[in-house]
């Protein structure tokens, strides 16, 4: 008697017990029971299908959201429609106008390395740059994990496929697909769907999955939306975006589904066509007006394009439909904070706290909102909790914010120490280098301040503060040429910065003399 069968109560059907464990998410126990049952009867299709589903769910990743784009994908992308797109029509060139009504300027709201305003909710692609011509081949991998258009391999789980039937060799792989007759399985709808998802999500073999999907689509008379959507998924993982777009569009035409709209919009975003993605999301929202996933897609695209008022409007609609949606609440709170309304932001962050969320980022945001609302005692206690929960990745940000609070209350000694700790935790923290340079300058350490500004300029070329500070320092030292070059870079990063424009005007007068 095996350990799996011993765990089954007396009188309970083993297949029912395995199905019960599958429904409760106990996939390891379900797989053990199915393995024991297949050892007794290798041709039991119901048990084989159940084991296939359990192994798939173990490795399943929700691919409806737009994922991080790898470096190789962006640099070697041949699907770009325009080399120099207009601002607001491409994810690489978001809107940078700071005088839009209800939209905080770049001086208030920080931006990512690609120029997009930082979101209030961490998602793939929101904090890193999309490599483009400005970065180049040499600088693109910096801070971005290199990757390819192929799916990631499951290192410890990857096995070779290749049996001739449902029978698995003792001690060998569960399924050996190389000798399977995929045409025969295309005539069995239940088995073919389980086998397809096993190939795509567990084995990470989109080519074999594509072959099976093609046979099943033909067997269904090209009228099954599910198989058309799965064909598009295979093409998408293989990097064939135009073919994926056609399959998703055919799936939507056959049977409009929310998942198909989301996948079709992801293809448009990968092709750097955010306006087309917005149109797809809105078409889906018209058909499914109460689905929050489509409205979240609209809000994310508007936010990536720098159209913050439209993004906030969509987030508010999501929050009205689903008051417990964490992403909508966090993004609305971030917009209120950067718009100079920390009291309103504090209410939204407290709502997240009441929902049971306890992490470093939330406590840090609560501390900053309390500080800007003049609740200094609450600010310090919230930042202490953030430090207690902080991991190595978030430690630098917490200490940087402590330095910001210390500067605000006039304790420059604490601010200097906090910024030093932030840099020791993350040697690439450009904001800490910038503020540390200002503090060094107040102490009279001109060379140390200049070194900090240059380090910040290297690590964060999208920020205007280190370039402006460096230009102002060079101007005061009489080095007008260096000041002019740095001021130009600050103007490129933030075209509407009044102090930079005024400094450039003074430098133009000096250089004409």
C-alpha positions as semicolon CSV with decimal commas, in nm:
position;residue;x (nm);y (nm);z (nm)
1;X;0,000;0,000;0,000
2;X;0,148;0,334;-0,108
3;X;0,156;0,651;0,102
4;X;-0,086;0,817;-0,141
5;X;-0,344;0,539;-0,109
6;X;-0,296;0,527;0,268
7;X;-0,404;0,892;0,289
8;X;-0,742;0,809;0,130
9;X;-1,020;0,742;0,385
10;X;-1,176;0,400;0,371
11;X;-1,461;0,369;0,124
12;X;-1,364;0,675;-0,083
13;X;-1,306;0,634;-0,454
14;X;-0,936;0,713;-0,529
15;X;-1,030;0,907;-0,845
16;X;-1,274;1,120;-0,647
17;X;-1,006;1,176;-0,380
18;X;-0,758;1,289;-0,648
19;X;-1,016;1,522;-0,802
20;X;-1,098;1,663;-0,457
21;X;-0,731;1,742;-0,396
22;X;-0,705;1,904;-0,739
23;X;-1,002;2,131;-0,666
24;X;-0,845;2,232;-0,334
25;X;-0,515;2,320;-0,502
26;X;-0,322;2,029;-0,348
27;X;-0,152;1,945;-0,676
28;X;0,134;1,737;-0,535
29;X;-0,108;1,504;-0,354
30;X;-0,327;1,484;-0,665
31;X;-0,028;1,392;-0,883
32;X;0,082;1,124;-0,636
33;X;-0,264;0,966;-0,635
34;X;-0,289;0,979;-1,015
35;X;0,056;0,824;-1,052
36;X;-0,047;0,535;-0,826
37;X;-0,370;0,485;-1,021
38;X;-0,192;0,496;-1,357
39;X;0,050;0,235;-1,227
40;X;-0,248;0,002;-1,184
41;X;-0,422;0,099;-1,509
42;X;-0,203;0,295;-1,754
43;X;-0,494;0,339;-2,000
44;X;-0,730;0,524;-1,766
45;X;-0,791;0,841;-1,968
46;X;-0,975;1,023;-1,690
47;X;-0,686;0,981;-1,447
48;X;-0,433;1,070;-1,718
49;X;-0,624;1,389;-1,798
50;X;-0,647;1,479;-1,428
51;X;-0,273;1,430;-1,376
52;X;-0,205;1,636;-1,687
53;X;-0,419;1,920;-1,550
54;X;-0,254;1,904;-1,207
55;X;0,097;1,923;-1,354
56;X;-0,015;2,213;-1,575
57;X;-0,157;2,408;-1,282
58;X;0,168;2,363;-1,091
59;X;0,359;2,552;-1,360
60;X;0,078;2,777;-1,482
61;X;0,149;3,150;-1,520
62;X;-0,127;3,396;-1,598
63;X;-0,017;3,544;-1,932
64;X;-0,313;3,780;-1,981
65;X;-0,116;4,075;-1,842
66;X;0,142;4,253;-2,053
67;X;0,477;4,118;-1,940
68;X;0,824;4,266;-1,918
69;X;0,992;4,303;-2,256
70;X;1,336;4,148;-2,271
71;X;1,638;4,342;-2,392
72;X;1,689;4,133;-2,703
73;X;1,322;4,167;-2,796
74;X;1,340;4,545;-2,792
75;X;1,678;4,590;-2,960
76;X;1,617;4,332;-3,235
77;X;1,251;4,418;-3,288
78;X;1,167;4,446;-3,658
79;X;0,799;4,526;-3,605
80;X;0,836;4,895;-3,523
81;X;0,604;5,112;-3,731
82;X;0,792;5,440;-3,686
83;X;1,151;5,520;-3,597
84;X;1,059;5,858;-3,444
85;X;0,695;5,841;-3,332
86;X;0,508;6,147;-3,215
87;X;0,484;6,195;-2,836
88;X;0,183;6,015;-2,699
89;X;0,166;5,755;-2,978
90;X;0,442;5,523;-2,860
91;X;0,546;5,366;-2,530
92;X;0,897;5,497;-2,595
93;X;0,778;5,859;-2,622
94;X;0,512;5,937;-2,362
95;X;0,358;6,279;-2,320
96;X;0,583;6,516;-2,124
97;X;0,363;6,825;-2,104
98;X;0,338;6,936;-1,744
99;X;0,075;7,209;-1,788
100;X;-0,215;6,973;-1,853
101;X;-0,506;7,034;-1,613
102;X;-0,501;6,798;-1,318
103;X;-0,164;6,652;-1,411
104;X;0,141;6,704;-1,186
105;X;0,459;6,805;-1,363
106;X;0,784;6,615;-1,380
107;X;0,911;6,825;-1,095
108;X;0,654;6,659;-0,869
109;X;0,609;6,311;-1,010
110;X;0,922;6,100;-1,079
111;X;0,958;5,909;-1,403
112;X;1,106;5,575;-1,497
113;X;1,412;5,529;-1,715
114;X;1,192;5,534;-2,026
115;X;1,031;5,866;-1,932
116;X;0,701;5,724;-1,809
117;X;0,555;5,852;-1,480
118;X;0,609;5,600;-1,205
119;X;0,293;5,404;-1,137
120;X;0,140;5,360;-0,795
121;X;0,138;4,983;-0,847
122;X;0,439;4,770;-0,941
123;X;0,377;4,587;-1,268
124;X;0,611;4,438;-1,527
125;X;0,751;4,715;-1,742
126;X;0,658;5,009;-1,517
127;X;0,996;5,066;-1,355
128;X;1,249;4,980;-1,624
129;X;1,336;5,133;-1,955
130;X;1,223;5,002;-2,288
131;X;1,557;4,987;-2,471
132;X;1,558;5,208;-2,776
133;X;1,794;5,408;-2,990
134;X;1,883;5,638;-2,700
135;X;2,022;5,348;-2,497
136;X;2,209;5,153;-2,760
137;X;2,340;4,799;-2,762
138;X;2,602;4,861;-2,496
139;X;2,381;5,028;-2,238
140;X;2,059;4,836;-2,286
141;X;2,138;4,536;-2,063
142;X;2,227;4,762;-1,769
143;X;1,970;4,706;-1,501
144;X;1,754;4,488;-1,728
145;X;1,761;4,114;-1,734
146;X;1,857;4,002;-2,083
147;X;1,614;3,765;-2,248
148;X;1,483;3,633;-2,577
149;X;1,144;3,600;-2,739
150;X;1,130;3,232;-2,643
151;X;0,955;3,136;-2,321
152;X;1,167;3,074;-2,015
153;X;1,253;2,712;-1,955
154;X;1,150;2,548;-1,631
155;X;1,500;2,443;-1,530
156;X;1,425;2,167;-1,285
157;X;1,100;2,057;-1,448
158;X;1,193;2,038;-1,814
159;X;1,180;1,686;-1,954
160;X;1,195;1,546;-2,303
161;X;0,861;1,451;-2,451
162;X;0,827;1,127;-2,645
163;X;0,600;0,827;-2,581
164;X;0,377;0,659;-2,832
165;X;0,065;0,653;-2,615
166;X;-0,072;0,743;-2,276
167;X;0,151;0,480;-2,117
168;X;0,446;0,636;-1,934
169;X;0,762;0,435;-1,888
170;X;0,842;0,344;-1,530
171;X;1,070;0,611;-1,388
172;X;1,061;0,803;-1,717
173;X;0,875;1,114;-1,832
174;X;0,501;1,136;-1,790
175;X;0,435;1,204;-2,161
176;X;0,661;1,146;-2,457
177;X;0,509;1,361;-2,728
178;X;0,757;1,296;-3,008
179;X;0,587;0,965;-3,088
180;X;0,230;1,076;-3,021
181;X;-0,014;1,092;-3,310
182;X;-0,138;1,447;-3,262
183;X;-0,397;1,407;-3,538
184;X;-0,561;1,127;-3,338
185;X;-0,570;1,337;-3,023
186;X;-0,725;1,623;-3,219
187;X;-1,038;1,406;-3,244
188;X;-1,063;1,389;-2,863
189;X;-1,157;1,740;-2,742
190;X;-1,114;1,685;-2,368
191;X;-0,779;1,509;-2,395
192;X;-0,647;1,747;-2,660
193;X;-0,714;2,056;-2,446
194;X;-0,545;1,905;-2,142
195;X;-0,251;1,793;-2,356
196;X;-0,219;2,137;-2,519
197;X;-0,198;2,325;-2,190
198;X;0,049;2,067;-2,059
199;X;0,273;2,126;-2,361
200;X;0,250;2,505;-2,341
201;X;0,276;2,570;-1,968
202;X;0,456;2,269;-1,822
203;X;0,688;2,160;-2,103
204;X;0,724;2,512;-2,249
205;X;0,712;2,372;-2,601
206;X;0,509;2,621;-2,808
207;X;0,606;2,449;-3,135
208;X;0,449;2,117;-3,036
209;X;0,152;2,300;-2,886
210;X;0,111;2,494;-3,212
211;X;0,109;2,173;-3,412
212;X;-0,160;2,023;-3,190
213;X;-0,366;2,343;-3,197
214;X;-0,353;2,353;-3,577
215;X;-0,484;1,996;-3,601
216;X;-0,759;2,065;-3,346
217;X;-0,864;2,386;-3,524
218;X;-0,900;2,196;-3,851
219;X;-1,089;1,915;-3,676
220;X;-1,333;2,172;-3,532
221;X;-1,401;2,315;-3,877
222;X;-1,224;2,643;-3,797
223;X;-1,522;2,747;-3,584
224;X;-1,383;2,697;-3,231
225;X;-1,277;3,029;-3,078
226;X;-1,081;2,853;-2,801
227;X;-0,839;2,687;-3,041
228;X;-0,797;3,007;-3,242
229;X;-0,707;3,190;-2,922
230;X;-0,459;2,915;-2,833
231;X;-0,303;2,938;-3,179
232;X;-0,248;3,307;-3,116
233;X;-0,091;3,226;-2,779
234;X;0,160;2,991;-2,944
235;X;0,248;3,242;-3,215
236;X;0,291;3,511;-2,949
237;X;0,536;3,299;-2,750
238;X;0,729;3,224;-3,070
239;X;0,761;3,596;-3,142
240;X;0,535;3,586;-3,452
241;X;0,320;3,879;-3,349
242;X;0,145;3,946;-3,679
243;X;0,028;3,583;-3,701
244;X;-0,081;3,602;-3,336
245;X;-0,276;3,920;-3,411
246;X;-0,465;3,748;-3,694
247;X;-0,554;3,448;-3,479
248;X;-0,673;3,661;-3,187
249;X;-0,881;3,876;-3,421
250;X;-1,036;3,561;-3,572
251;X;-1,112;3,434;-3,221
252;X;-1,284;3,762;-3,128
253;X;-1,484;3,751;-3,450
254;X;-1,599;3,395;-3,381
255;X;-1,678;3,448;-3,012
256;X;-1,591;3,775;-2,836
257;X;-1,429;3,687;-2,502
258;X;-1,251;3,902;-2,245
259;X;-0,933;3,690;-2,263
260;X;-0,917;3,730;-2,642
261;X;-0,950;4,108;-2,617
262;X;-0,673;4,121;-2,356
263;X;-0,441;3,904;-2,564
264;X;-0,508;4,105;-2,880
265;X;-0,429;4,427;-2,693
266;X;-0,105;4,272;-2,563
267;X;0,003;4,208;-2,921
268;X;-0,060;4,573;-3,011
269;X;0,142;4,685;-2,708
270;X;0,427;4,455;-2,805
271;X;0,418;4,608;-3,154
272;X;0,437;4,951;-2,981
273;X;0,090;5,055;-3,094
274;X;-0,072;5,180;-2,770
275;X;-0,348;5,367;-2,952
276;X;-0,456;5,045;-3,124
277;X;-0,446;4,868;-2,787
278;X;-0,670;5,138;-2,638
279;X;-0,920;5,089;-2,919
280;X;-0,925;4,712;-2,856
281;X;-0,971;4,759;-2,481
282;X;-1,257;5,002;-2,539
283;X;-1,426;4,767;-2,787
284;X;-1,408;4,492;-2,528
285;X;-1,534;4,725;-2,254
286;X;-1,836;4,815;-2,468
287;X;-1,925;4,448;-2,495
288;X;-1,836;4,366;-2,133
289;X;-1,900;4,696;-1,951
290;X;-1,863;4,547;-1,602
291;X;-1,529;4,372;-1,652
292;X;-1,251;4,544;-1,461
293;X;-0,963;4,379;-1,650
294;X;-1,042;4,574;-1,967
295;X;-1,077;4,904;-1,779
296;X;-0,747;4,838;-1,602
297;X;-0,585;4,785;-1,942
298;X;-0,717;5,124;-2,057
299;X;-0,584;5,291;-1,742
300;X;-0,241;5,128;-1,773
301;X;-0,196;5,239;-2,133
302;X;-0,302;5,596;-2,054
303;X;-0,059;5,598;-1,761
304;X;0,225;5,463;-1,978
305;X;0,158;5,740;-2,232
306;X;0,166;6,008;-1,963
307;X;-0,206;6,084;-1,995
308;X;-0,261;6,080;-1,620
309;X;-0,607;6,244;-1,597
310;X;-0,752;5,982;-1,833
311;X;-0,573;5,705;-1,641
312;X;-0,712;5,826;-1,307
313;X;-1,062;5,843;-1,455
314;X;-1,036;5,477;-1,560
315;X;-0,894;5,375;-1,223
316;X;-1,188;5,544;-1,049
317;X;-1,431;5,350;-1,266
318;X;-1,253;5,028;-1,168
319;X;-1,266;5,123;-0,799
320;X;-1,638;5,197;-0,836
321;X;-1,700;4,847;-0,975
322;X;-1,455;4,666;-0,746
323;X;-1,386;4,860;-0,423
324;X;-1,122;4,604;-0,322
325;X;-0,909;4,638;-0,636
326;X;-0,559;4,702;-0,499
327;X;-0,411;4,839;-0,821
328;X;-0,685;5,099;-0,871
329;X;-0,671;5,218;-0,510
330;X;-0,290;5,240;-0,508
331;X;-0,274;5,433;-0,837
332;X;-0,545;5,678;-0,729
333;X;-0,357;5,734;-0,402
334;X;-0,029;5,796;-0,585
335;X;-0,196;6,049;-0,814
336;X;-0,342;6,238;-0,517
337;X;-0,004;6,241;-0,345
338;X;0,184;6,381;-0,644
339;X;-0,097;6,631;-0,708
340;X;-0,037;6,790;-0,366
341;X;-0,321;6,617;-0,183
342;X;-0,148;6,390;0,071
343;X;-0,454;6,388;0,299
344;X;-0,664;6,222;0,028
345;X;-0,381;5,983;-0,056
346;X;-0,362;5,888;0,311
347;X;-0,727;5,781;0,308
348;X;-0,668;5,545;0,015
349;X;-0,353;5,396;0,165
350;X;-0,538;5,342;0,494
351;X;-0,801;5,156;0,295
352;X;-0,530;4,921;0,165
353;X;-0,409;4,873;0,522
354;X;-0,762;4,784;0,632
355;X;-0,779;4,528;0,351
356;X;-0,496;4,335;0,516
357;X;-0,201;4,445;0,302
358;X;0,121;4,466;0,505
359;X;0,437;4,541;0,312
360;X;0,728;4,782;0,309
361;X;0,600;4,997;0,025
362;X;0,262;5,060;0,186
363;X;0,408;5,161;0,523
364;X;0,661;5,385;0,348
365;X;0,386;5,558;0,150
366;X;0,180;5,599;0,466
367;X;0,480;5,760;0,635
368;X;0,532;6,007;0,351
369;X;0,163;6,098;0,342
370;X;0,163;6,154;0,719
371;X;0,475;6,370;0,692
372;X;0,333;6,590;0,417
373;X;0,010;6,614;0,615
374;X;0,210;6,748;0,915
375;X;0,150;6,433;1,121
376;X;0,517;6,393;1,211
377;X;0,475;6,143;1,497
378;X;0,278;5,903;1,275
379;X;0,529;5,950;0,993
380;X;0,821;5,825;1,202
381;X;0,631;5,523;1,335
382;X;0,521;5,424;0,981
383;X;0,878;5,451;0,851
384;X;0,999;5,239;1,143
385;X;0,753;4,967;1,044
386;X;0,870;4,997;0,683
387;X;1,229;4,945;0,796
388;X;1,127;4,643;1,001
389;X;0,961;4,478;0,699
390;X;1,208;4,596;0,434
391;X;1,396;4,344;0,223
392;X;1,738;4,412;0,074
393;X;1,577;4,542;-0,247
394;X;1,356;4,798;-0,070
395;X;1,597;4,901;0,207
396;X;1,759;5,180;0,003
397;X;1,424;5,342;-0,082
398;X;1,316;5,343;0,282
399;X;1,637;5,506;0,400
400;X;1,615;5,758;0,115
401;X;1,265;5,856;0,229
402;X;1,389;5,883;0,587
403;X;1,652;6,123;0,454
404;X;1,379;6,322;0,280
405;X;1,181;6,348;0,604
406;X;1,495;6,452;0,793
407;X;1,563;6,728;0,539
408;X;1,205;6,844;0,578
409;X;1,235;6,879;0,957
410;X;1,581;7,039;0,932
411;X;1,788;6,753;1,079
412;X;2,063;6,755;0,816
413;X;2,286;6,524;1,019
414;X;2,023;6,248;1,019
415;X;1,955;6,315;0,651
416;X;2,325;6,278;0,565
417;X;2,351;5,948;0,755
418;X;2,027;5,812;0,606
419;X;2,140;5,890;0,249
420;X;2,476;5,726;0,316
421;X;2,298;5,412;0,437
422;X;2,074;5,420;0,128
423;X;2,379;5,429;-0,099
424;X;2,543;5,146;0,094
425;X;2,227;4,939;0,045
426;X;2,201;5,025;-0,327
427;X;2,505;5,172;-0,496
428;X;2,292;5,269;-0,800
429;X;2,039;5,483;-0,612
430;X;2,057;5,802;-0,818
431;X;1,813;6,005;-0,605
432;X;2,023;5,945;-0,292
433;X;2,339;6,057;-0,476
434;X;2,162;6,376;-0,588
435;X;2,046;6,475;-0,241
436;X;2,379;6,374;-0,091
437;X;2,549;6,606;-0,339
438;X;2,331;6,895;-0,222
439;X;2,418;6,822;0,142
440;X;2,789;6,802;0,057
441;X;2,761;7,137;-0,116
442;X;2,604;7,290;0,195
443;X;2,906;7,165;0,389
444;X;3,141;7,329;0,138
445;X;3,269;7,001;-0,012
446;X;3,254;7,111;-0,375
447;X;3,443;6,818;-0,527
448;X;3,241;6,560;-0,331
449;X;2,919;6,728;-0,444
450;X;3,032;6,727;-0,806
451;X;3,126;6,359;-0,783
452;X;2,783;6,271;-0,643
453;X;2,607;6,467;-0,916
454;X;2,810;6,291;-1,186
455;X;2,734;5,950;-1,036
456;X;2,363;6,032;-1,034
457;X;2,382;6,151;-1,396
458;X;2,538;5,820;-1,496
459;X;2,285;5,602;-1,316
460;X;1,971;5,801;-1,406
461;X;1,999;5,994;-1,733
462;X;1,619;6,041;-1,730
463;X;1,633;6,263;-1,418
464;X;1,676;6,637;-1,464
465;X;1,778;6,719;-1,105
466;X;2,141;6,594;-1,114
467;X;2,203;6,768;-1,447
468;X;2,054;7,095;-1,327
469;X;2,241;7,080;-0,995
470;X;2,565;7,003;-1,179
471;X;2,503;7,287;-1,424
472;X;2,434;7,533;-1,143
473;X;2,748;7,426;-0,959
474;X;2,960;7,460;-1,273
475;X;2,806;7,803;-1,340
476;X;2,895;7,924;-0,992
477;X;3,251;7,795;-1,043
478;X;3,282;7,985;-1,372
479;X;3,290;7,673;-1,594
480;X;3,030;7,800;-1,839
481;X;3,084;7,543;-2,116
482;X;3,029;7,246;-1,883
483;X;2,733;7,426;-1,726
484;X;2,580;7,485;-2,071
485;X;2,612;7,116;-2,169
486;X;2,461;6,995;-1,842
487;X;2,178;7,248;-1,861
488;X;2,093;7,129;-2,211
489;X;2,065;6,770;-2,083
490;X;1,844;6,890;-1,797
491;X;1,622;7,071;-2,047
492;X;1,598;6,754;-2,261
493;X;1,486;6,556;-1,955
494;X;1,236;6,823;-1,841
495;X;1,160;7,078;-2,117
496;X;0,934;7,294;-1,896
497;X;1,167;7,338;-1,598
498;X;1,171;7,715;-1,539
499;X;1,502;7,730;-1,350
500;X;1,681;7,535;-1,624
501;X;1,548;7,767;-1,893
502;X;1,652;8,071;-1,691
503;X;2,001;7,926;-1,638
504;X;2,034;7,856;-2,010
505;X;1,940;8,216;-2,085
506;X;2,212;8,345;-1,852
507;X;2,466;8,104;-2,002
508;X;2,380;8,218;-2,356
509;X;2,449;8,575;-2,252
510;X;2,781;8,478;-2,091
511;X;2,896;8,272;-2,391
512;X;2,816;8,555;-2,635
513;X;3,049;8,794;-2,453
